């Protein structure tokens, strides 16, 4: 898997001048990026995952194993690549599955597009403002996603249609429309110029990603339109948190080059913009906001509350004699089986019961290991006569028969939407508790009836909630007491009831305040269309009010200094350093991650090095945190840090200094400044070199809330690096320039302690051979 982003940038596109940054590319982020870009706004979209082409999707068990990341929150176990296509989170009796890639969940879902039910829109939590233009936004989303229905009724739809009517009371069979190209319907009038896709082969492998490029995922419509409007897209960039730019200001007559928000790719590197749109999915967006809250961003106390799993429950039916054709086909089988006898798209039938839930049958993709559904993640092996039937069924599997007579049953309903998402401070990982589901017993009974009618073996999921449709966590509401955002997606500032953080939006499934009872893809896209209308209007009005000149479309710029570019500069060095000591008589520990990177090594004059000017590789930025429990019970996070390991004062040319300056943010909203220096004096032939190079003399100040230059609290102390920590520091050095960094650092110490050459003015300075 490649390390570089798949969508490369032109040299002239590198910079740090964006109006808006969108985080995530699913049904929320792709809509926001598209609408803003088409309005002439400079947009950069950041996506955690990679770009997946049709030929990249897994088509067998071995390939899908490498495309899965699994995390067990209880055991603290995690394995698989961080940007894996499938991200599985297991906790207690719940399992949540999300997708990761350019296109988000649209890459691997079934593409079912159903209008939002009236029952959901009548929920008391549903924002009334959404109803003003909901139908218009829904039609707009449906047109962009090019939803269609197949004229062919596939085998599984026929069987389910026959048995569901007999088993469900007041059963309603819904006409399933999908964001899949069946090449049977006329395209809409004046469609946007989108990527050409193929017609559906009815192979049944949708849930593993369409290998034939027939699915209308968001990377083939909204994102293509955004790219055509000059939106910059960067993959493999995982956003950690956002903070208000401590140096960002608006100047009369134009926008300052220092924007309002910082979006951190890691603890050190960030991008700035005036608008940030969080669309990283329910778990991703909520986690980003929790991490931002830890760094002083004021947010509603309801953050993480109102979490819904959309009443999701899964079951697996195996060994049915019915002609289900419920297993995905490979390329060879496609040439042997007529179109109408193939499995069809993953979901081609949907049945809603008057009891308040919907059951859909789904095709098992060929890449999925069926044993996961027969005992590993399900309850479990049958008894009695069913035991022998199960043995026969396994033997058929072993010799390659019988798989086509198995199907997945997916139930959705209306849970209580009272789940909770949290960020554990000890592990620094996201965790969740699913909502209560009063309809679960009824859904289990429905599964049993359908299985009896099908004549198969029922394998019920081990998990009380198997969630593939996550909703809520940053609920839309009228004020901060009821949710995290308003109906526009603007994030509340709880300082006053209806105040919002200017320029910070949420635009994804985490806005939806309740379960919707059916596949929520179209609902999420509709809510994003609604929020994007106000978002575009907000940006354009802001730009007009400050008289900012809108740059030409061709002037879109880009700058990312995160992990994607770690290998771009051969002189980058990453260092970890831990210091402990006492400040103001109270224990204090500093954990730093430092990045030393030279931007202009070629232009650096070696003559300046002999004079005493510090080498660029000895200067850098810092991230990390400070533990100072006597002042703040939680960690103080570094939001802006600088260090210079070779500083010289003209008044003391023989003395070398190492300067540290850290701007710290607390969860309480307070800001602190920790400044320190190591002082290396060339006396006694380096007798005190160890103590001087490992002792940092610090001052600790609290920044006044008013933002004035005055400070409250002024403490002094010393921090030391132990021999063990220093050894760890050198062992943990990373980067291609680490050898050169060590060489330069030792060279400065030799000059200070052994050679004792002063660092003087360049005037009339002659570099001698001995100095060289």
CORFEN-V211840 format. One record per helix or strand of 3 or more residues. SS is the DSSP state (2 for helix, 1 for strand). FROM is the first residue (numbers start at 1). TO is the last residue. If there is no record, write none. Layout:
<<SS	FROM	TO> <SS	FROM	TO>>
This chain:
<<2	11	13> <1	18	23> <2	29	38> <1	43	46> <2	54	56> <2	61	65> <1	68	72> <1	77	79> <1	86	91> <1	94	99> <2	104	107> <2	118	121> <2	128	132> <2	134	145> <2	155	167> <1	172	174> <2	206	208> <2	218	220> <2	222	228> <1	232	234> <1	241	244> <1	261	264> <1	270	278> <2	281	294> <1	305	308> <1	313	318> <2	331	334> <2	339	341> <1	350	352> <1	357	362> <2	370	373> <2	385	398> <2	403	405> <1	407	413> <1	419	424> <1	429	433> <2	440	454> <1	457	461> <1	465	467> <1	490	492> <1	500	506> <2	509	511> <2	521	545> <2	553	555> <2	563	565> <1	573	583> <1	586	596> <2	606	611> <2	616	618> <1	619	627> <1	636	649> <1	652	665> <1	671	680> <2	684	686> <2	689	694> <1	695	703> <1	711	720> <2	723	731> <2	738	755>>
